[in-house]
Every structure is written in C-alpha cells, then in structure tokens.
Amino acid sequence: MLQHLSETFEYVSQHINEQPEIGIILGTGLGRLAGEIKADHIFSYADIPHFPVSTVETHSGKLICGTLGGKRVLAMQGRFHHYEGYSMQQITYPVRLMQRLGVKTLYVSNVAGAMNLSYGKGDLVLIDDHINLQIANPLTGSNWDDFGPRFPDMSEPYDQEMIHAGWRIAKEEGYRIHKGVYVAVPGPNLETRAEYRFLRTIGADLVGMSTVPEVIVAKHQGMKVFAVSIITDIGDPDKLEPVSVQEIIQIAGEAEPKLTRLVYRMIGEHNF
C-alpha cells in the first residue's frame, strides 16, 4: 500500500497548486457542497492511480481540490463502503492520501437511520461518539509508524470544540440539531426490528454503513474530525415501516442545504 500511496500522491500533487488543509467526505445525496468549492482541479476517481471507484449510484466519484470559505480543501464527492466489496484499507485509502497531501482536519457527512425517537426525518445530528460493529478494522495488519501508533487512543474521536461550533451555528440558523452516538454496521440491507432494538439497547442513537473506518484512520494519523448525519428514516421497532432508497435520497436532498450551510460556515469562520 505504501508504494501505491506514493504513486497516487505523485499523480495528485502534480495537478494541485497549494497544499490542502481541510478534507471533506460527502456521502449519499450530499454532493451539493461540492458546488460551493472554487475548484482548481477535479479528478475522476477512475483516473487516479490505485484509487477505488464508487459503485453506488448516488456517489459521483470525484476528488475536488480548491477553495471553500477561504480555506484550501480536498473534497471527496462520493465514498466507498465495505458492502461494495472493498477492503477497509481501500475504503480509507483517500484519508491516507489526504494526510500525505497536508490535510489536518476532516469533515465527514452521511445519511443515517434513527433509533433515538426524539429525532425526525431531515434533522441534523452531530456525531459525538461511535460504536463499530463492522466486520473489519482498517488498522488490521502491519502498522506504519509514519502514519500513527499501533494502538491509537479513541477517547475523543470527534473533536469537541468543533462539535460546540457546529451546534452554535445550527442554532443560529434555526436548524433542528442533535448530538448522538453513531453505530456502523456492515449493510447493505437495512435493519430488522430486532436489530433496531439491539442497537438502541447498546447505546446507539443512529445507524449507518460508513464513516467509522475513515474516522479511525483519521485519528490514527492525528487529524481532527467533525462528522454530521442527516436522518432519513426512523428505526422504531414497534412502528417500523418499509423504506426505499428513493425516499432516503429525497429526504437527504431536502436537508442538504442545511448541511451545506453548516459546513460552509464552520470552515469559513473557524481555524480548526
């Protein structure tokens, strides 16, 4: 992987003029923020050596380098998932690249289902902690000390100062906002009633199929992390209703302007 990463770094770095300081990962239906970036260069994932390619239809598969809110950013318009058949090392490969290119702070977005019944569809949730129930870990295997320690600390996976800033901005904008514990599951199927009960019992507020691998690798590399979810469905085991991908995409699209505004203000108004 180190040899591949060096080759990817050489290819990308020769096409960008300035070192990015902020990384952004945009998930399902959340690509609108990319339109706010004053792009210097847009890479197709398929053109980047050794880079995975998105197979989910709502992930456009572009790496955007440019300026947002006066800061240099590198944004992924589309991510990768274990259920697509990628290894955890492939899923987190872009985060490794971001660190090599100079990124110190990572913003992550996703859509999620809620077990916390105080949440509503379209609400934003600032992820305060997580539970990893995925079947692999991106740090499995040999550790590269240049990236980080063999046993990285995870006492604060999500930066509390950034959470505080995100909460304040959301309140100023009049958004329904929550803090919660995100649980990552393998997917790609949605959860059964019994699984929702189990996940709620172990302390999770919301559930999804991404984010945690990227966060683990970011923290391994000493990066600050801010993550926010859009709630697209409610996992009430006593009143569980069928959910379609089309409905999830629609709700995410309706809530996306709120997420775009939140992240834009955080990047523009703060130096994390």
SERO-4910 file (N, C-alpha, C, O; in steps of 0.05 Angstrom, whole numbers):
BEGIN
 pado doro    nc1    nc2    nc3   cac1   cac2   cac3    cc1    cc2    cc3    oc1    oc2    oc3
  Met    A     16    -24      0      0      0      0     17     25      0     10     45    -12
  Leu    A     40     24     14     57     48     15     67     56    -13     69     79    -19
  Gln    A     74     36    -29     83     41    -56     61     53    -73     65     73    -87
  His    A     37     42    -71     14     52    -85      8     81    -76      2     98    -93
  Leu    A      9     85    -50      3    112    -40     22    133    -50     15    155    -56
  Ser    A     48    125    -52     68    144    -62     62    151    -91     65    174    -99
  Glu    A     53    131   -107     47    136   -135     22    154   -138     20    171   -155
  Thr    A      2    149   -121    -22    165   -121    -15    194   -113    -25    213   -125
  Phe    A      1    196    -92      9    223    -83     24    238   -105     18    262   -109
  Glu    A     42    225   -119     56    239   -141     38    248   -162     41    270   -173
  Tyr    A     18    232   -169     -1    239   -191    -18    263   -182    -21    283   -197
  Val    A    -30    262   -158    -47    283   -149    -32    309   -144    -41    331   -152
  Ser    A     -9    307   -131      6    331   -123     15    347   -147     18    372   -145
  Gln    A     20    334   -169     30    349   -193      8    365   -206     13    382   -224
  His    A    -18    359   -198    -40    374   -210    -52    395   -192    -70    409   -200
  Ile    A    -42    397   -167    -52    418   -149    -31    438   -143     -7    432   -141
  Asn    A    -40    463   -139    -21    485   -135    -13    490   -106     10    497   -100
  Glu    A    -32    486    -88    -27    492    -60    -36    468    -43    -53    453    -50
  Gln    A    -23    466    -20    -28    444     -2    -55    447     11    -61    468     23
  Pro    A    -73    427     10    -99    429     24    -95    426     54    -78    412     63
  Glu    A   -112    440     69   -112    438     98   -136    424    110   -136    415    133
  Ile    A   -157    422     93   -182    410    102   -191    388     83   -190    392     59
  Gly    A   -199    366     94   -211    344     77   -240    342     83   -250    347    105
  Ile    A   -256    335     62   -285    333     64   -293    307     50   -285    301     28
  Ile    A   -310    291     64   -322    267     52   -352    271     50   -366    274     71
  Leu    A   -363    271     26   -391    275     21   -404    249     13   -396    236     -6
  Gly    A   -425    241     28   -438    215     23   -463    217      7   -466    235    -10
  Thr    A   -481    198     11   -505    194     -5   -522    220     -7   -530    230     14
  Gly    A   -526    230    -31   -544    252    -35   -533    278    -24   -549    297    -21
  Leu    A   -508    279    -17   -497    303     -3   -475    316    -19   -455    326     -8
  Gly    A   -478    317    -45   -457    328    -62   -459    357    -68   -441    369    -81
  Arg    A   -480    371    -57   -484    399    -64   -461    417    -54   -455    437    -67
  Leu    A   -449    410    -32   -428    426    -21   -405    428    -41   -390    448    -42
  Ala    A   -402    408    -58   -380    409    -78   -384    432    -97   -364    443   -107
  Gly    A   -409    440   -101   -414    463   -119   -406    489   -107   -403    509   -122
  Glu    A   -401    490    -81   -392    515    -68   -362    518    -69   -351    539    -62
  Ile    A   -348    496    -77   -319    497    -77   -309    511   -103   -318    504   -125
  Lys    A   -292    530   -100   -279    543   -123   -256    524   -132   -234    525   -121
  Ala    A   -262    507   -151   -244    485   -158   -221    493   -175   -224    508   -194
  Asp    A   -197    484   -167   -173    486   -184   -170    462   -202   -162    464   -225
  His    A   -178    439   -191   -175    414   -207   -196    394   -197   -199    391   -173
  Ile    A   -209    380   -215   -228    359   -208   -218    333   -221   -215    331   -245
  Phe    A   -213    314   -204   -204    288   -212   -227    268   -213   -244    268   -195
  Ser    A   -229    252   -233   -246    229   -233   -232    207   -218   -208    202   -223
  Tyr    A   -246    193   -200   -233    171   -185   -220    151   -204   -198    141   -199
  Ala    A   -233    147   -227   -223    127   -246   -196    134   -258   -182    117   -268
  Asp    A   -189    160   -257   -164    170   -269   -141    170   -249   -118    174   -257
  Ile    A   -147    167   -224   -126    169   -203   -113    141   -199   -128    122   -193
  Pro    A    -87    139   -201    -75    112   -198    -81    100   -171    -78    113   -150
  His    A    -89     75   -171    -94     59   -148   -118     68   -131   -122     58   -109
  Phe    A   -134     87   -141   -156     97   -125   -181     80   -130   -186     72   -153
  Pro    A   -196     73   -109   -221     58   -113   -241     75   -130   -237     99   -133
  Val    A   -261     62   -140   -282     75   -156   -309     70   -143   -315     47   -137
  Ser    A   -325     90   -140   -351     87   -128   -369     70   -145   -370     74   -170
  Thr    A   -384     52   -133   -403     36   -147   -432     42   -140   -451     32   -152
  Val    A   -436     59   -119   -462     67   -111   -472     90   -129   -457    109   -133
  Glu    A   -496     88   -139   -505    107   -160   -507    136   -150   -505    154   -167
  Thr    A   -510    140   -124   -512    167   -114   -485    179   -107   -484    202    -97
  His    A   -463    165   -113   -436    175   -107   -423    181   -134   -416    162   -149
  Ser    A   -418    206   -140   -409    213   -167   -380    206   -172   -372    203   -196
  Gly    A   -363    203   -152   -336    193   -156   -317    214   -166   -304    211   -187
  Lys    A   -315    237   -152   -297    259   -160   -282    269   -136   -292    270   -113
  Leu    A   -257    275   -140   -240    287   -120   -235    316   -128   -224    321   -149
  Ile    A   -243    334   -111   -243    363   -118   -223    378   -101   -225    377    -76
  Cys    A   -205    391   -114   -185    407   -100   -191    437   -106   -194    445   -129
  Gly    A   -193    453    -85   -199    481    -89   -201    497    -63   -188    490    -43
  Thr    A   -218    517    -64   -221    536    -41   -250    537    -32   -268    538    -49
  Leu    A   -254    536     -6   -281    538      5   -279    554     31   -263    548     49
  Gly    A   -294    576     32   -293    593     56   -266    604     62   -259    609     85
  Gly    A   -251    608     41   -224    619     44   -203    599     52   -180    607     58
  Lys    A   -210    573     53   -191    552     61   -186    533     38   -203    529     21
  Arg    A   -162    522     38   -155    502     17   -167    475     25   -162    465     47
  Val    A   -183    463      8   -197    438     14   -192    417     -7   -186    423    -30
  Leu    A   -196    392      1   -195    369    -17   -220    353    -10   -222    341     12
  Ala    A   -239    352    -28   -265    340    -23   -270    315    -39   -266    315    -63
  Met    A   -280    295    -26   -289    270    -39   -319    272    -44   -335    274    -26
  Gln    A   -327    273    -69   -355    272    -77   -363    243    -82   -363    234   -105
  Gly    A   -369    229    -60   -373    201    -61   -352    185    -46   -328    192    -48
  Arg    A   -361    165    -31   -343    149    -14   -345    120    -22   -359    112    -41
  Phe    A   -331    103     -6   -331     74    -11   -341     60     14   -339     70     36
  His    A   -353     36     10   -364     20     31   -354     -8     30   -347    -19      9
  His    A   -354    -21     54   -346    -49     55   -365    -67     40   -356    -87     28
  Tyr    A   -391    -60     39   -410    -76     25   -407    -76     -5   -418    -93    -19
  Glu    A   -391    -57    -15   -385    -56    -44   -364    -77    -51   -359    -82    -75
  Gly    A   -352    -89    -31   -331   -108    -36   -303    -98    -32   -284   -112    -36
  Tyr    A   -301    -73    -23   -275    -61    -18   -265    -69     10   -280    -73     29
  Ser    A   -239    -72     12   -226    -76     38   -227    -50     55   -231    -29     44
  Met    A   -223    -53     81   -222    -29     97   -198    -11     90   -200     13     92
  Gln    A   -177    -23     80   -154     -7     72   -161      9     46   -152     32     43
  Gln    A   -176     -3     29   -184     12      5   -204     34     12   -202     56      1
  Ile    A   -223     28     30   -242     48     38   -229     73     50   -238     96     45
  Thr    A   -208     69     65   -194     91     79   -170    102     64   -157    120     73
  Tyr    A   -165     91     40   -142     99     24   -142    130     19   -121    143     21
  Pro    A   -166    141     12   -166    170      8   -158    187     32   -147    208     29
  Val    A   -165    177     56   -157    191     81   -127    190     84   -115    210     94
  Arg    A   -115    168     78    -86    166     78    -74    186     59    -54    200     65
  Leu    A    -86    188     35    -76    207     15    -79    236     25    -60    252     22
  Met    A   -102    242     37   -106    269     47    -84    277     67    -74    299     66
  Gln    A    -77    259     85    -56    265    105    -30    269     91    -15    288     99
  Arg    A    -23    253     71      2    257     56      3    284     42     24    296     40
  Leu    A    -20    294     34    -22    319     20    -22    343     39    -20    366     30
  Gly    A    -25    338     65    -24    360     84    -49    366    100    -50    384    116
  Val    A    -70    350     95    -96    355    109    -93    349    139    -82    329    147
  Lys    A   -103    368    156   -102    365    185   -129    361    197   -131    350    219
  Thr    A   -150    369    183   -177    368    194   -196    355    173   -195    361    150
  Leu    A   -213    337    183   -231    322    165   -260    327    173   -268    323    196
  Tyr    A   -276    334    153   -305    337    156   -318    313    141   -311    307    118
  Val    A   -336    299    155   -349    276    144   -379    279    146   -389    288    166
  Ser    A   -393    271    125   -422    272    125   -433    245    117   -420    230    103
  Asn    A   -458    239    125   -471    215    117   -501    218    121   -510    238    132
  Val    A   -516    198    113   -544    195    120   -547    171    138   -531    153    137
  Ala    A   -567    172    156   -569    152    176   -598    147    184   -615    165    180
  Gly    A   -603    124    195   -629    118    208   -627    123    237   -606    121    250
  Ala    A   -650    130    249   -650    138    277   -664    117    294   -686    107    288
  Met    A   -651    110    316   -664     94    338   -674    113    360   -692    106    374
  Asn    A   -661    135    362   -670    155    382   -695    168    371   -694    183    350
  Leu    A   -717    164    383   -743    172    372   -749    202    377   -770    211    369
  Ser    A   -731    216    389   -733    245    390   -723    258    364   -728    282    360
  Tyr    A   -710    243    347   -701    253    322   -724    251    301   -742    235    303
  Gly    A   -722    269    282   -742    269    260   -728    268    233   -704    274    231
  Lys    A   -742    260    212   -731    259    186   -722    287    177   -736    306    180
  Gly    A   -698    288    166   -687    313    157   -671    328    179   -658    348    173
  Asp    A   -672    318    204   -656    331    225   -626    326    221   -618    306    208
  Leu    A   -610    344    231   -581    340    232   -572    329    259   -582    338    279
  Val    A   -553    311    258   -542    300    283   -512    303    282   -499    293    264
  Leu    A   -500    317    302   -471    318    305   -462    293    319   -471    287    341
  Ile    A   -445    278    306   -436    253    318   -416    258    340   -395    271    336
  Asp    A   -423    249    364   -407    254    388   -389    231    395   -369    234    409
  Asp    A   -397    207    386   -382    182    392   -393    161    373   -413    165    359
  His    A   -379    138    372   -389    117    354   -384     89    367   -369     86    385
  Ile    A   -399     70    355   -395     41    361   -389     27    335   -404     31    315
  Asn    A   -368     12    334   -360     -1    309   -369    -30    309   -358    -47    324
  Leu    A   -390    -37    294   -399    -64    291   -393    -75    263   -403    -96    255
  Gln    A   -376    -61    248   -369    -72    222   -349    -95    226   -337    -98    247
  Ile    A   -347   -112    205   -334   -137    209   -304   -136    206   -290   -157    207
  Ala    A   -293   -113    202   -264   -110    199   -255    -82    209   -272    -65    214
  Asn    A   -229    -79    212   -218    -53    222   -196    -45    203   -180    -61    195
  Pro    A   -196    -19    195   -175    -11    176   -147    -11    186   -128     -9    171
  Leu    A   -143    -15    212   -116    -15    224   -106    -44    227    -84    -48    237
  Thr    A   -122    -64    219   -113    -91    220    -89    -95    201    -88    -85    179
  Gly    A    -70   -111    210    -46   -116    194    -23   -100    205    -23    -90    227
  Ser    A     -2    -98    188     22    -83    196     16    -54    202      0    -41    187
  Asn    A     28    -43    223     25    -15    229     49      1    217     72     -8    219
  Trp    A     43     23    204     63     41    193     66     64    213     49     81    215
  Asp    A     89     64    226     93     84    247     93    113    237     88    132    252
  Asp    A     99    116    211     99    143    199     71    155    199     67    179    200
  Phe    A     50    137    199     23    147    200     13    152    229      1    172    234
  Gly    A     19    133    246      9    135    273     16    111    290     29     92    280
  Pro    A      8    110    316     16     89    334      1     63    329    -21     63    317
  Arg    A     12     41    338     -1     15    336    -28     15    349    -47      3    339
  Phe    A    -31     28    373    -55     28    388    -65     57    393    -60     68    414
  Pro    A    -78     69    373    -86     97    375   -108    101    396   -126     84    399
  Asp    A   -106    123    410   -126    130    430   -152    139    416   -151    153    396
  Met    A   -175    131    427   -201    139    416   -219    151    437   -243    148    435
  Ser    A   -207    164    457   -223    176    478   -239    200    468   -260    207    480
  Glu    A   -230    212    446   -245    234    434   -243    232    404   -229    248    391
  Pro    A   -258    213    392   -256    210    363   -267    234    347   -258    240    325
  Tyr    A   -286    249    359   -297    272    346   -291    297    362   -296    297    386
  Asp    A   -279    317    350   -269    340    364   -290    356    378   -309    365    365
  Gln    A   -288    359    404   -309    372    419   -311    402    414   -333    413    414
  Glu    A   -289    415    408   -290    443    401   -306    447    375   -321    466    372
  Met    A   -302    429    356   -316    431    330   -346    425    334   -363    438    322
  Ile    A   -352    405    351   -380    399    357   -394    423    369   -416    430    362
  His    A   -380    436    388   -392    460    400   -397    482    379   -418    495    380
  Ala    A   -378    486    361   -381    506    340   -404    499    321   -420    516    314
  Gly    A   -406    473    314   -428    464    296   -455    468    309   -474    476    296
  Trp    A   -456    462    335   -482    465    350   -490    494    350   -514    501    345
  Arg    A   -471    512    355   -478    541    357   -488    551    329   -507    565    328
  Ile    A   -474    543    308   -482    552    281   -509    542    274   -526    557    264
  Ala    A   -514    516    280   -540    504    273   -563    519    288   -584    523    277
  Lys    A   -558    526    313   -578    540    329   -583    568    317   -605    578    316
  Glu    A   -561    581    309   -564    608    297   -580    607    271   -594    625    264
  Glu    A   -577    585    256   -591    581    231   -619    571    235   -635    571    216
  Gly    A   -627    563    259   -653    554    265   -658    525    257   -681    517    252
  Tyr    A   -637    509    255   -640    481    248   -647    463    272   -639    470    294
  Arg    A   -661    442    267   -665    421    288   -639    405    289   -630    393    269
  Ile    A   -626    406    312   -599    395    314   -598    377    339   -610    383    360
  His    A   -582    355    337   -579    337    360   -549    329    361   -534    333    342
  Lys    A   -542    317    384   -516    303    386   -523    273    391   -543    267    404
  Gly    A   -507    255    380   -514    227    383   -491    208    379   -469    216    369
  Val    A   -496    183    386   -476    161    382   -484    146    357   -507    137    354
  Tyr    A   -465    144    338   -469    131    312   -458    103    313   -436     98    323
  Val    A   -474     83    305   -464     56    303   -461     48    274   -479     52    258
  Ala    A   -438     38    267   -432     29    239   -437     -1    237   -425    -17    252
  Val    A   -454     -9    218   -460    -37    212   -451    -43    184   -446    -25    168
  Pro    A   -448    -69    177   -438    -76    151   -456    -68    128   -446    -59    107
  Gly    A   -483    -72    131   -501    -67    108   -497    -90     87   -484   -110     93
  Pro    A   -508    -87     63   -523    -63     54   -553    -64     60   -567    -44     55
  Asn    A   -563    -86     72   -591    -86     79   -596    -67    103   -579    -62    119
  Leu    A   -621    -57    104   -629    -42    127   -635    -61    150   -634    -86    147
  Glu    A   -640    -50    174   -642    -67    198   -669    -79    203   -690    -67    194
  Thr    A   -670   -101    216   -695   -113    225   -704   -100    250   -690    -85    263
  Arg    A   -729   -106    258   -739    -95    284   -722   -103    307   -716    -87    325
  Ala    A   -714   -129    308   -698   -139    330   -670   -125    330   -660   -119    351
  Glu    A   -659   -120    307   -633   -107    305   -635    -78    315   -618    -69    329
  Tyr    A   -657    -64    308   -661    -37    318   -662    -37    349   -651    -20    362
  Arg    A   -677    -56    360   -679    -58    389   -651    -63    401   -644    -50    421
  Phe    A   -636    -81    389   -609    -87    399   -591    -62    398   -577    -56    417
  Leu    A   -591    -48    375   -574    -25    372   -581     -3    392   -563     11    402
  Arg    A   -606      1    397   -615     21    416   -606     13    444   -598     29    461
  Thr    A   -608    -13    450   -600    -23    477   -571    -19    483   -564    -14    506
  Ile    A   -554    -21    462   -525    -18    467   -516     11    467   -492     16    470
  Gly    A   -535     29    464   -528     58    467   -526     74    442   -516     97    443
  Ala    A   -535     63    420   -533     78    394   -558     95    390   -581     87    396
  Asp    A   -554    119    379   -576    137    372   -583    135    342   -606    140    334
  Leu    A   -563    130    326   -567    129    297   -549    108    285   -528    101    296
  Val    A   -557     98    261   -542     76    249   -537     81    219   -553     93    205
  Gly    A   -513     73    211   -506     75    183   -486     54    175   -479     37    191
  Met    A   -475     57    150   -458     36    139   -431     47    131   -417     35    115
  Ser    A   -423     71    142   -399     84    133   -386     99    157   -392     93    180
  Thr    A   -369    117    150   -358    138    168   -337    128    188   -315    139    190
  Val    A   -344    107    204   -326     98    225   -299     89    215   -279     97    227
  Pro    A   -296     74    193   -269     67    183   -252     92    177   -229     93    184
  Glu    A   -264    112    164   -250    136    157   -241    151    182   -219    162    183
  Val    A   -259    152    202   -253    166    227   -230    152    242   -212    165    252
  Ile    A   -230    125    242   -209    111    256   -182    117    243   -162    122    257
  Val    A   -181    117    217   -156    123    203   -148    152    207   -124    158    210
  Ala    A   -167    170    206   -161    199    211   -149    203    239   -129    217    242
  Lys    A   -160    190    259   -150    193    286   -123    179    288   -105    189    303
  His    A   -119    157    275    -93    144    274    -71    163    265    -48    161    273
  Gln    A    -79    181    247    -60    200    235    -59    226    249    -45    244    241
  Gly    A    -74    229    271    -73    253    287    -90    276    276    -85    299    283
  Met    A   -110    270    260   -127    290    248   -150    297    266   -160    280    282
  Lys    A   -160    322    265   -185    329    278   -208    320    261   -206    321    236
  Val    A   -230    312    273   -253    301    258   -279    314    267   -284    316    291
  Phe    A   -295    322    248   -322    331    253   -341    315    234   -336    314    210
  Ala    A   -362    303    245   -380    287    229   -409    294    235   -416    299    258
  Val    A   -425    295    214   -453    302    217   -470    284    199   -462    278    176
  Ser    A   -493    276    210   -511    258    195   -537    273    189   -546    290    204
  Ile    A   -549    265    167   -577    273    161   -594    249    167   -589    227    156
  Ile    A   -615    252    183   -633    230    189   -652    226    166   -667    245    160
  Thr    A   -653    203    155   -670    198    131   -693    178    137   -712    176    122
  Asp    A   -690    163    159   -711    144    166   -711    138    196   -690    142    209
  Ile    A   -733    129    206   -736    125    235   -738     95    240   -756     81    230
  Gly    A   -720     84    257   -720     56    263   -735     50    289   -723     41    308
  Asp    A   -760     55    289   -777     49    312   -787     20    309   -804     14    292
  Pro    A   -777      1    325   -784    -27    321   -813    -33    326   -823    -54    316
  Asp    A   -827    -16    340   -855    -20    345   -873     -9    323   -897    -16    322
  Lys    A   -861      8    306   -877     20    284   -860     21    259   -860     42    245
  Leu    A   -846      0    254   -827      0    232   -841     -1    205   -858    -18    200
  Glu    A   -833     18    187   -845     20    161   -824     14    140   -801     21    144
  Pro    A   -832      3    117   -813     -2     95   -800     25     86   -813     46     86
  Val    A   -775     24     78   -760     47     69   -748     41     42   -736     20     38
  Ser    A   -750     59     23   -738     56     -3   -714     74     -5   -712     95      8
  Val    A   -695     66    -22   -672     83    -28   -680    109    -39   -668    130    -33
  Gln    A   -701    110    -56   -711    135    -67   -720    154    -46   -715    178    -48
  Glu    A   -733    144    -25   -742    161     -4   -719    172     12   -718    196     19
  Ile    A   -699    155     17   -675    164     31   -661    187     16   -653    207     28
  Ile    A   -658    183    -10   -645    203    -27   -661    229    -27   -649    251    -26
  Gln    A   -687    227    -28   -704    251    -28   -701    267     -3   -698    291     -3
  Ile    A   -703    253     20   -701    267     46   -673    279     49   -670    302     59
  Ala    A   -652    264     41   -625    275     42   -623    300     25   -610    320     33
  Gly    A   -634    300      1   -633    323    -17   -647    347     -5   -638    370     -9
  Glu    A   -670    343      8   -685    365     20   -670    377     43   -672    402     48
  Ala    A   -655    361     58   -640    371     81   -612    381     74   -599    394     90
  Glu    A   -603    374     50   -575    380     43   -568    410     45   -546    416     53
  Pro    A   -586    429     38   -578    457     41   -570    465     69   -553    482     74
  Lys    A   -583    452     89   -576    457    117   -547    448    123   -531    462    135
  Leu    A   -541    424    113   -514    413    118   -493    430    103   -472    435    114
  Thr    A   -499    438     79   -481    454     63   -475    480     78   -452    488     80
  Arg    A   -496    493     88   -492    519    102   -476    515    128   -459    531    134
  Leu    A   -482    494    142   -468    488    167   -438    485    162   -421    497    176
  Val    A   -431    467    144   -402    462    139   -389    486    127   -366    492    134
  Tyr    A   -402    501    109   -391    525     97   -384    545    119   -362    557    118
  Arg    A   -402    549    137   -397    569    159   -375    559    177   -358    575    186
  Met    A   -374    534    183   -353    523    201   -326    527    189   -307    536    203
  Ile    A   -323    521    163   -297    524    150   -290    553    148   -267    561    152
  Gly    A   -310    570    141   -304    599    137   -298    614    162   -283    634    162
  Glu    A   -311    606    184   -310    622    209   -290    612    229   -285    625    249
  His    A   -279    588    225   -261    577    245   -236    566    232   -235    559    209
  Asn    A   -215    564    249   -189    553    240   -183    529    258   -167    530    277
  Phe    A   -196    506    252   -192    482    267   -167    467    257   -160    446    268
***
